[in-house]
Amino acid sequence: MAIWLTLCGAIVVIAYLLGSFPTGYIAVKQLKGIDIREVGSGSTGATNVLRTLGKGPGAFVLVLDSLKGVLAIALVYWLFNFNPIQNYIPPTVDAQVWQSWLITLAGLVAILGHSKSIFLGFTGGKSVAISLGILLAISWQIGLATAGVFAVVVAISRIVSLSSIAGAIAVSIFMVILHQPLPYILFGIAGGLYVILRHRPNIERLLAGTEPKIGQHVATPEQTI
């Protein structure tokens, strides 16, 4: 049992480190020589990279940040399907139930790592792209449905933050509608709430009518984002 718990703990730590990998920060540093946390919204995520460097780099960071989430969940699937490791699963453990809870935990710490990166002094992004990757790895149907909500809202409003918040709310609804296990429903609730909390300054600007649309710029950096 001790070896099994150690393996599970290692997966959680790796998931956090994957989430912490500062894709946006590195991209902007290499291409423009600046600290992205000092421009725009101060976020290291794909939206701020889009504002800073344009569509190509923004899309590149979006894809890589999503892949971080996919990899975090893929590690859990690998743990439960790699034959040599299966010998360490205690006979009293329900592998399917254990896997769903470990996926939930790995997903949440990966989201935390993206926004509180150990490599950037516990700063980072708003965890939207990595959350999408996690959802696609858990259930591609829910991932695509959530991306669809985001796409519809952004097409209508042209406001990325509003679209992210709408997607964060929709996740839990899709989890229930598609009869996902309890751990995944809890992931949808906790992850969605966390993403919304990361958008507090955006919500304030939305209420004030000053939130920038695509192509516009945030007036001043918000270092805490």
Secondary structure, 3 states (H helix, E strand, C coil): CHHHHHHHHHHHHHHHHHHHCCHHHHHHHHHHCCCHHHCCCCCCCHHHHHHHHCHHHHHHHHHHHHHHHHHHHHHHHHHHHCHHHHCCCCCCCCHHHHHHHHHHHHHHHHHHHHHCEHHHCCECCCCHHHHHHHHHHHCHHHHHHHHHHHHHHHHHHCCHHHHHHHHHHHHHHHHHHCCCCHHHHHHHHHHHHHHHHHCHHHHHHHHHCCCCCCCCCCCCCCCCC
